[in-house]
């Protein structure tokens, strides 16, 4: 690789089927890094407005041409997928063929590459390492003797891989599909799909819905034993009556349909969820005993499970747990670019999560105290305000730059923003955002774990404080708090929360992603204004200015 060149990393493997919706492959993205810094980052869905868009192979030429990038010389890195290792554009002007490896490599693998009229060098990076290296832009180089883990539905050759970082080298510990049954609970289980009421094409939304419903139920050991005996009912796709028959036989319960408000159904979901959490913790305990590693870098779609993350952190197995904001497939190109930059320069620079700036470079972002006051007063009046400031967040979570905000103390407002504006289900909670001092106030904790910066943990809210946070406290008494630790985390949001706290004694806001049902998070000002109109949002802040 050429250390003077920028790295262009692409995750754009074509799906197995040409459906209208993403299936095996989703969330195509690309990233350009130079000298360890991100020059460009693109989650394809943000500009095409097709949720989880997987058609980068059709759009790469026009995307690069618009940015005048076709003639630039790059070090090219392609991320693979379980469905294959070849990247081929629909025009045929780019083709990359990775070598067929016998195992899982711990390095870049050079393949054959044809790039817009010329043959050039190109490299593959396996899906597993692309996930793991998405940590570097947010946490810096891996610490010595740290454990690196990827856990998702399916990567290149595994759905679980573990590595040690020692002496500035990667050592592969294990990779396998042994935990596929655990991850399949969330994206390929017929019982869960039936309870959620999801079609197969909606599989990418099932995990979040399942976790939301699980909070309404309770784990029961007898249900765990029963579910395991019946293989989690994972293959009852066309014979759902089997579940009803077995439930009546084992528990004497008459069920005719999947009622999400039925306590038994809720307990089934909660038990399935806890089975996953327990198995995940068991694996990490084994790896801790095996390696003695103190720090854990954890990535993959399963690392979006906030309940599991919280139990992992609270277990004390590791002194530090690091999870990036784009831990699922939306961060693969970023991780691949970071790997190449690490190989070339020995490091990747630290970044904020606000990296989605494709076609937004010329927009200005500024605001005055009056702008903050106007937004705060609208919120205090019970309004719902959309925020579209600067660059968007990398990953699936809105962290203040592409957010919908309203008062966190009102259940009525919470239902309105979640169900009316966004069309979400009744059982799904919304999350609060607050300053660090107020995270301590609501939880009673002396120290707030840093991962709450990225909305990756939940916290038990003190019973006597739950009324103040009523709109954002889940049925189980927890809240998925996003914490601002310093003004540099997000200056506008910090100033807004500070004004509300000091002038109105409002200590938290509901923060949910700014998108209508079935749409990706808004990207541009036009997207924000359009979505706000169709969603019925009361007002919009565009680059600091109320509209």
Phi and psi in degrees as a GROMACS rama.xvg file:
@    title "Ramachandran Plot"
@    xaxis  label "Phi"
@    yaxis  label "Psi"
@TYPE xy
-103.13  114.332  UNK-2
-66.6214  -18.6069  UNK-3
-85.6887  -13.2763  UNK-4
-87.2389  156.403  UNK-5
-77.7177  155.881  UNK-6
-99.9632  129.378  UNK-7
-112.17  115.029  UNK-8
-109.962  139.681  UNK-9
-131.112  129.407  UNK-10
-113.227  103.521  UNK-11
-149.291  25.6968  UNK-12
-55.5605  134.753  UNK-13
-73.0945  141.829  UNK-14
-67.6603  162.255  UNK-15
-70.4215  -31.7881  UNK-16
-125.04  147.457  UNK-17
-94.0217  63.4587  UNK-18
-81.5985  166.679  UNK-19
-70.7542  -19.633  UNK-20
-120.149  150.455  UNK-21
-60.6759  145.95  UNK-22
-126.204  -92.5345  UNK-23
-70.764  -35.0983  UNK-24
-115.03  135.487  UNK-25
-151.906  165.897  UNK-26
61.4882  52.1143  UNK-27
-61.3452  146.49  UNK-28
-158.539  161.854  UNK-29
-141.655  158.927  UNK-30
-148.14  139.219  UNK-31
-116.319  124.312  UNK-32
-124.594  146.785  UNK-33
-143.487  130.684  UNK-34
51.3645  37.9334  UNK-35
83.9914  -0.162353  UNK-36
-115.708  148.003  UNK-37
-76.4034  120.913  UNK-38
-89.1487  -42.5818  UNK-39
-144.514  141.997  UNK-40
-142.107  133.975  UNK-41
-138.204  118.989  UNK-42
-90.9852  116.776  UNK-43
-54.1751  -39.0693  UNK-44
-57.7537  -28.1872  UNK-45
-67.7912  -32.1969  UNK-46
-98.922  -25.1764  UNK-47
-87.9001  -20.7335  UNK-48
66.7994  23.8272  UNK-49
-108.06  114.208  UNK-50
-58.4844  130.036  UNK-51
57.4677  37.6176  UNK-52
-51.8668  132.803  UNK-53
-123.547  35.4951  UNK-54
-119.648  34.7089  UNK-55
-62.8702  -29.6257  UNK-56
-64.0924  -21.0708  UNK-57
-91.7297  -21.5223  UNK-58
-114.569  -3.41143  UNK-59
-59.5544  -44.2033  UNK-60
-59.0978  -50.6912  UNK-61
-66.6555  -35.1562  UNK-62
-64.7761  -46.0555  UNK-63
-73.5985  -36.0716  UNK-64
-62.4882  -42.2161  UNK-65
-60.0003  -31.2696  UNK-66
-93.6668  3.45514  UNK-67
57.3004  45.0103  UNK-68
-109.466  -0.585433  UNK-69
-65.8942  -31.1657  UNK-70
-91.0375  -11.1068  UNK-71
-72.0212  142.505  UNK-72
-86.1722  123.877  UNK-73
-122.584  156.466  UNK-74
-83.3783  116.305  UNK-75
-97.7458  129.362  UNK-76
-128.835  131.383  UNK-77
-119.031  133.546  UNK-78
-93.9408  133.739  UNK-79
-90.7858  -175.749  UNK-80
-151.733  162.731  UNK-81
-58.8885  -24.4845  UNK-82
-82.2014  -12.2062  UNK-83
163.554  176.658  UNK-84
-126.365  9.37766  UNK-85
-104.593  132.379  UNK-86
-109.008  122.744  UNK-87
-138.021  120.52  UNK-88
-73.9075  156.404  UNK-89
-66.259  -25.3509  UNK-90
-80.6307  -15.1942  UNK-91
78.1971  6.49634  UNK-92
-84.7601  -10.9943  UNK-93
-130.83  129.294  UNK-94
-142.363  127.425  UNK-95
-126.836  127.373  UNK-96
-118.076  113.48  UNK-97
-81.1844  153.953  UNK-98
-67.2661  151.882  UNK-99
-88.9936  107.876  UNK-100
-93.3612  150.412  UNK-101
-77.1356  -27.4413  UNK-102
-138.999  -162.132  UNK-103
-97.5078  114.503  UNK-104
-74.6458  153.129  UNK-105
-105.687  22.7476  UNK-106
-151.782  174.276  UNK-107
-65.454  146.914  UNK-108
-122.659  120.011  UNK-109
-74.6855  135.23  UNK-110
-125.689  -164.086  UNK-111
-99.9345  133.263  UNK-112
-136.751  129.021  UNK-113
-114.195  123.195  UNK-114
-130.979  99.2573  UNK-115
46.9482  59.9554  UNK-116
94.9124  0.869707  UNK-117
-147.743  151.567  UNK-118
-86.0537  135.134  UNK-119
-146.678  179.399  UNK-120
-87.8749  144.988  UNK-121
-151.817  154.566  UNK-122
-130.421  149.826  UNK-123
-102.523  146.203  UNK-124
-127.115  130.706  UNK-125
-65.5281  151.685  UNK-126
-53.2044  -38.7232  UNK-127
-61.5608  -51.4984  UNK-128
-70.3933  -31.0349  UNK-129
-61.8312  -41.6465  UNK-130
-58.5421  -52.0264  UNK-131
-61.7248  -41.2625  UNK-132
-79.257  -3.04223  UNK-133
-68.1682  -8.39587  UNK-134
-72.8249  -34.0439  UNK-135
-57.9822  -43.5593  UNK-136
-65.5752  -13.2757  UNK-137
-111.05  -21.5715  UNK-138
-125.908  -4.65509  UNK-139
81.5481  -173.626  UNK-140
-57.701  147.639  UNK-141
-60.4006  143.089  UNK-142
-77.5263  152.157  UNK-143
-59.7455  140.614  UNK-144
57.3492  41.3731  UNK-145
-101.357  155.607  UNK-146
-98.0515  131.246  UNK-147
-116.773  123.683  UNK-148
-131.873  136.448  UNK-149
-117.675  138.712  UNK-150
-147.91  114.66  UNK-151
-153.698  -168.436  UNK-152
-70.7509  -31.3204  UNK-153
173.771  129.347  UNK-154
-111.278  -119.224  UNK-155
-91.0548  -58.0413  UNK-156
-127.528  17.0963  UNK-157
-165.621  167.757  UNK-158
-113.722  -0.400716  UNK-159
-144.912  128.177  UNK-160
-138.864  148.691  UNK-161
-137.028  139.08  UNK-162
-137.319  157.918  UNK-163
-113.345  138.941  UNK-164
-102.569  111.868  UNK-165
-144.305  133.421  UNK-166
55.2771  38.4498  UNK-167
61.4259  25.4198  UNK-168
-129.145  153.432  UNK-169
-93.2812  130.816  UNK-170
-121.039  117.66  UNK-171
-76.2324  125.166  UNK-172
-91.3459  -49.6266  UNK-173
-163.275  153.337  UNK-174
-152.014  137.638  UNK-175
-171.236  176.107  UNK-176
-109.569  15.3019  UNK-177
-63.0302  -22.6246  UNK-178
-101.746  14.4205  UNK-179
-62.7921  -35.4551  UNK-180
-62.4243  -32.5756  UNK-181
-71.1916  -48.5723  UNK-182
-68.6766  -28.9145  UNK-183
-67.2173  -20.3161  UNK-184
-53.9266  -33.4427  UNK-185
-93.834  -23.2364  UNK-186
-133.248  1.67817  UNK-187
-151.705  28.0391  UNK-188
-106.577  121.697  UNK-189
-63.1848  -36.7938  UNK-190
-64.9445  -45.5651  UNK-191
-64.0207  -43.2512  UNK-192
-59.8756  -39.596  UNK-193
-67.1956  -42.5945  UNK-194
-64.5431  -44.0255  UNK-195
-71.059  -26.7158  UNK-196
78.7039  36.3606  UNK-197
-102.895  147.421  UNK-198
-88.944  163.2  UNK-199
-59.4345  -35.5713  UNK-200
-69.1063  -9.44047  UNK-201
-99.2275  17.7718  UNK-202
-59.3789  -30.9808  UNK-203
-73.317  -14.8245  UNK-204
-97.4678  -9.14541  UNK-205
-65.7556  -42.3411  UNK-206
-56.2226  -46.1601  UNK-207
-64.2726  -39.0444  UNK-208
-67.355  -41.9256  UNK-209
-62.5122  -43.9033  UNK-210
-63.4855  -36.2213  UNK-211
-65.2289  -44.1799  UNK-212
-68.8485  -33.9811  UNK-213
-59.2104  -30.611  UNK-214
-66.9876  -13.6458  UNK-215
-90.3817  -11.7576  UNK-216
-111.587  -173.381  UNK-217
-133.233  143.629  UNK-218
-67.8674  137.984  UNK-219
-134.105  125.578  UNK-220
-61.7224  -36.4695  UNK-221
-67.9688  -30.3335  UNK-222
-70.4077  -37.9104  UNK-223
-59.1698  -48.8363  UNK-224
-59.5443  -43.9736  UNK-225
-64.5684  -44.6343  UNK-226
-64.2093  -40.739  UNK-227
-64.891  -42.7211  UNK-228
-58.2637  -31.61  UNK-229
-102.964  20.5634  UNK-230
55.1856  36.6735  UNK-231
61.177  14.0474  UNK-232
51.4009  35.2787  UNK-233
-73.692  -14.9513  UNK-234
-120.066  27.8546  UNK-235
-91.2549  39.8746  UNK-236
-56.2355  -45.8658  UNK-237
-109.888  15.0744  UNK-238
-146.368  58.7464  UNK-239
-65.9979  -19.2747  UNK-240
-62.5908  -21.767  UNK-241
-57.8361  -40.8768  UNK-242
-62.0263  -45.1511  UNK-243
-62.4943  -41.8632  UNK-244
-64.4932  -43.9763  UNK-245
-70.6405  -32.7672  UNK-246
-66.1512  -40.3554  UNK-247
-66.7945  -41.5817  UNK-248
-64.7696  -41.7184  UNK-249
-86.4582  -34.3604  UNK-250
-125.532  -1.44735  UNK-251
68.1011  26.2182  UNK-252
-101.083  127.804  UNK-253
-89.808  114.998  UNK-254
-126.655  132.682  UNK-255
-112.89  -19.4916  UNK-256
-155.888  170.64  UNK-257
-87.5654  94.1256  UNK-258
-92.2035  111.311  UNK-259
-65.3943  -15.756  UNK-260
-95.3788  0.181649  UNK-261
-76.2505  125.9  UNK-262
-57.5229  -35.5805  UNK-263
-64.3933  -45.5289  UNK-264
-61.4345  -43.7255  UNK-265
-61.9927  -39.5457  UNK-266
-68.1259  -33.7962  UNK-267
-61.9064  -46.7915  UNK-268
-64.417  -44.1631  UNK-269
-61.5464  -38.1959  UNK-270
-69.8375  -43.4407  UNK-271
-56.8481  -43.2924  UNK-272
-64.1788  -42.4752  UNK-273
-69.2198  -31.2256  UNK-274
-58.2378  -44.9109  UNK-275
-60.6324  -48.0575  UNK-276
-59.8303  -46.0876  UNK-277
-63.0817  -42.1926  UNK-278
-65.6903  -41.9946  UNK-279
-60.0377  -45.5932  UNK-280
-64.126  -37.0375  UNK-281
-62.0829  -41.8149  UNK-282
-64.4219  -43.9958  UNK-283
-67.9033  -33.7168  UNK-284
-63.2065  -42.7487  UNK-285
-61.6993  -45.2889  UNK-286
-66.3049  -36.0667  UNK-287
-63.0937  -46.5529  UNK-288
-64.0714  -36.5417  UNK-289
-71.1944  -37.8282  UNK-290
-107.952  -28.6205  UNK-291
71.7489  10.6172  UNK-292
-64.0413  140.605  UNK-293
-93.3076  -33.971  UNK-294
-107.207  143.607  UNK-295
-123.064  128.9  UNK-296
-108.533  119.494  UNK-297
-126.174  127.143  UNK-298
-142.259  177.434  UNK-299
101.322  165.529  UNK-300
-57.3475  -33.3051  UNK-301
-66.0716  -20.7594  UNK-302
-76.4538  1.15357  UNK-303
-86.6997  -3.60319  UNK-304
-78.8919  102.26  UNK-305
-69.2318  -31.8826  UNK-306
-66.4195  -46.4499  UNK-307
-63.2309  -42.8684  UNK-308
-59.0475  -42.8834  UNK-309
-65.1871  -43.1805  UNK-310
-65.9506  -35.0879  UNK-311
-63.6686  -47.4101  UNK-312
-62.8601  -46.1441  UNK-313
-71.1445  -17.4495  UNK-314
-66.7186  -22.8869  UNK-315
73.6191  11.1311  UNK-316
-61.4724  -35.2799  UNK-317
-126.346  144.321  UNK-318
-68.3003  -31.1541  UNK-319
-142.089  139.864  UNK-320
-120.977  127.299  UNK-321
-116.476  125.681  UNK-322
-133.339  125.215  UNK-323
-76.8639  159.541  UNK-324
-67.3525  -25.3978  UNK-325
-110.796  57.446  UNK-326
-73.4309  -19.496  UNK-327
-90.8675  -161.674  UNK-328
-65.1687  -17.7397  UNK-329
-65.5311  -14.6737  UNK-330
-103.461  9.05775  UNK-331
-66.5054  -44.5761  UNK-332
-65.443  -37.5389  UNK-333
-60.9321  -44.8792  UNK-334
-65.1187  -39.2734  UNK-335
-66.6657  -41.6317  UNK-336
-64.0999  -41.2484  UNK-337
-63.5956  -38.0332  UNK-338
-60.9934  -48.4077  UNK-339
-62.6773  -41.1595  UNK-340
-66.4246  -36.3545  UNK-341
-63.2791  -41.6018  UNK-342
-64.8975  -37.7075  UNK-343
-81.6586  -38.5752  UNK-344
-121.425  -5.17033  UNK-345
83.6172  2.84883  UNK-346
-170.331  165.269  UNK-347
-122.723  140.946  UNK-348
-71.2351  161.18  UNK-349
-80.3104  141.999  UNK-350
-133.503  157.407  UNK-351
-79.7757  168.258  UNK-352
-74.284  -5.92626  UNK-353
-89.5638  80.996  UNK-354
-114.39  -12.0672  UNK-355
-79.4862  84.3645  UNK-356
-119.253  17.3323  UNK-357
-59.0775  123.13  UNK-358
68.4753  14.9852  UNK-359
-114.107  10.2391  UNK-360
-62.1801  -31.906  UNK-361
-93.1302  2.55733  UNK-362
-81.4881  143.009  UNK-363
-101.537  149.948  UNK-364
-133.209  107.813  UNK-365
-151.351  156.539  UNK-366
-158.118  159.929  UNK-367
-112.652  174.256  UNK-368
-60.1368  -36.681  UNK-369
-65.5295  -35.4378  UNK-370
-62.7121  -43.3923  UNK-371
-64.102  -43.8042  UNK-372
-61.5187  -42.6732  UNK-373
-61.491  -42.4446  UNK-374
-66.267  -44.1901  UNK-375
-61.0421  -43.5324  UNK-376
-66.1824  -36.186  UNK-377
-64.7988  -40.8689  UNK-378
-65.0401  -43.2075  UNK-379
-62.8418  -30.1216  UNK-380
-78.1321  3.23219  UNK-381
90.2288  15.6497  UNK-382
-83.1023  156.45  UNK-383
-103.646  125.826  UNK-384
-120.134  131.316  UNK-385
-92.0333  140.566  UNK-386
-115.592  128.771  UNK-387
-136.371  83.5799  UNK-388
-115.443  132.63  UNK-389
57.0773  -141.789  UNK-390
-85.6738  153.13  UNK-391
-80.052  165.723  UNK-392
-74.8183  145.515  UNK-393
-81.4444  130.328  UNK-394
105.41  -175.118  UNK-395
-88.4864  -9.21664  UNK-396
-103.735  131.127  UNK-397
-78.4347  127.365  UNK-398
-120.575  29.5321  UNK-399
115.058  -16.6404  UNK-400
-98.5677  -18.4727  UNK-401
-137.843  58.9471  UNK-402
-119.336  155.376  UNK-403
-103.641  129.922  UNK-404
-121.534  145.171  UNK-405
-159.332  174.116  UNK-406
-62.813  138.15  UNK-407
-87.7707  -9.42454  UNK-408
-88.6274  1.72685  UNK-409
-116.207  116.759  UNK-410
-64.7601  -34.8009  UNK-411
-62.5856  -45.2231  UNK-412
-66.2483  -36.9182  UNK-413
-61.8532  -44.9973  UNK-414
-64.1724  -39.2659  UNK-415
-64.4146  -47.6171  UNK-416
-68.3111  -35.8163  UNK-417
-81.7302  -49.5119  UNK-418
-90.6421  -43.9908  UNK-419
-78.9042  -52.4445  UNK-420
-72.7921  -42.2637  UNK-421
-103.946  -11.3899  UNK-422
69.9322  29.7724  UNK-423
-86.5648  167.11  UNK-424
-75.3192  155.51  UNK-425
-60.7985  -27.5385  UNK-426
-91.1842  -4.4731  UNK-427
-88.4335  127.581  UNK-428
-80.6492  161.999  UNK-429
-111.748  157.457  UNK-430
-103.611  151.517  UNK-431
-99.2168  155.644  UNK-432
-122.664  142.569  UNK-433
-161.399  164.744  UNK-434
-71.201  157.423  UNK-435
-57.1941  -41.7716  UNK-436
-61.4342  -31.4046  UNK-437
-82.2177  -25.4456  UNK-438
-61.6599  -41.615  UNK-439
-66.2746  -37.5555  UNK-440
-62.0801  -44.7459  UNK-441
-78.5925  -24.7929  UNK-442
-104.572  -20.2245  UNK-443
76.7564  6.48191  UNK-444
-83.9828  146.883  UNK-445
-78.5902  -31.2385  UNK-446
-132.506  135.149  UNK-447
-102.157  128.186  UNK-448
-66.2129  136.474  UNK-449
-58.2921  -26.5549  UNK-450
-62.4916  -18.1661  UNK-451
-68.0711  -11.8906  UNK-452
-59.0953  -32.145  UNK-453
-106.391  14.4032  UNK-454
59.9438  46.7219  UNK-455
-113.256  6.95484  UNK-456
-135.796  158.285  UNK-457
-115.908  159.242  UNK-458
-132.71  140.065  UNK-459
-71.5185  125.076  UNK-460
-89.9465  133.316  UNK-461
-53.8225  132.191  UNK-462
-51.917  -40.1472  UNK-463
-74.345  -8.75991  UNK-464
-107.815  -1.66409  UNK-465
-68.7087  -28.4912  UNK-466
-62.8226  -39.4572  UNK-467
-66.2367  -21.5449  UNK-468
-119.718  26.51  UNK-469
-56.7905  -34.8582  UNK-470
-74.3147  -15.5437  UNK-471
-119.26  4.32184  UNK-472
-91.5333  127.023  UNK-473
-75.8774  171.242  UNK-474
-58.9616  -25.8402  UNK-475
-92.1787  10.2517  UNK-476
82.5851  11.796  UNK-477
-109.055  166.242  UNK-478
-142.21  139.645  UNK-479
-87.5768  79.5249  UNK-480
-75.8971  131.854  UNK-481
-97.1585  123.717  UNK-482
-107.05  133.488  UNK-483
-97.8937  116.621  UNK-484
-90.4207  -23.5118  UNK-485
-154.735  158.981  UNK-486
-61.1303  -30.9001  UNK-487
-65.8431  -18.6217  UNK-488
-60.0823  -43.2708  UNK-489
-167.983  91.4323  UNK-490
-54.089  -45.3949  UNK-491
-62.777  -48.1801  UNK-492
-65.0107  -37.5464  UNK-493
-61.315  -47.0984  UNK-494
-65.4481  -37.9568  UNK-495
-64.9655  -47.6817  UNK-496
-65.8867  -36.5322  UNK-497
-65.4513  -43.8847  UNK-498
-61.7659  -45.2015  UNK-499
-62.4428  -39.3242  UNK-500
-67.6575  -46.4722  UNK-501
-76.2735  -31.8202  UNK-502
-104.853  -20.4305  UNK-503
-132.64  3.00004  UNK-504
56.1731  29.5579  UNK-505
-92.9805  117.248  UNK-506
-100.99  -4.06333  UNK-507
-161.097  155.53  UNK-508
-125.719  149.933  UNK-509
-71.776  134.655  UNK-510
-129.506  112.762  UNK-511
-129.974  159.869  UNK-512
-66.0392  144.94  UNK-513
-87.1269  87.4952  UNK-514
-160.827  145.184  UNK-515
-79.5155  164.297  UNK-516
-58.0891  131.956  UNK-517
80.9867  0.279714  UNK-518
-112.812  153.873  UNK-519
-72.389  167.923  UNK-520
-56.7975  141.301  UNK-521
-60.4899  150.841  UNK-522
-117.124  -57.7735  UNK-523
-97.8767  171.528  UNK-524
-61.5181  -39.32  UNK-525
-62.9224  -41.6307  UNK-526
-58.0304  -45.7729  UNK-527
-63.1474  -45.4597  UNK-528
-65.888  -40.9789  UNK-529
-63.6657  -49.273  UNK-530
-65.1432  -39.7015  UNK-531
-60.0804  -38.8943  UNK-532
-67.3171  -47.3071  UNK-533
-73.9614  -22.8706  UNK-534
-89.0155  -15.5529  UNK-535
78.5799  32.7561  UNK-536
-74.4124  142.527  UNK-537
-73.1144  -30.119  UNK-538
-164.839  162.468  UNK-539
-134.739  138.147  UNK-540
-102.59  119.378  UNK-541
-112.819  113.002  UNK-542
48.065  46.7811  UNK-543
91.6457  -12.3581  UNK-544
-107.828  130.077  UNK-545
-70.0805  134.128  UNK-546
